[in-house]
Amino acid sequence: MRIDYQAQIWREGGHCIAHAQPLDVASAGDTPEAAREALDEAVQLFLATAADHGTLNVVLEEAGYTFAEGQWSMPDWVSSETATALVEA
């Protein structure tokens, strides 16, 4: 079974953080490539654990995936933006 996801990677201190959307799984590494590899492993383990527990379909549905014609599809991304929030301190 193939499950697609969107990976976002950013620097935080001396490490890179990788986050899989819409699954909400994250991992880290010293380089963007290492963070991405760690994320791929974390997603695999997350999905395998859900499958082992019999909850994979529920997990995917709650993350916004839809099932049609024998395959799961992630939500259609409308945009990816950087935004700013103003906070009074």
Secondary structure, 3 states (H helix, E strand, C coil): CCCCCEEEEEEECCEEEEEEECCCEEEEECCHHHHHHHHHHHHHHHHHHHHHCCCHHHHHHHCCCEEECCEEECCCCCCCCCCCCCCCC
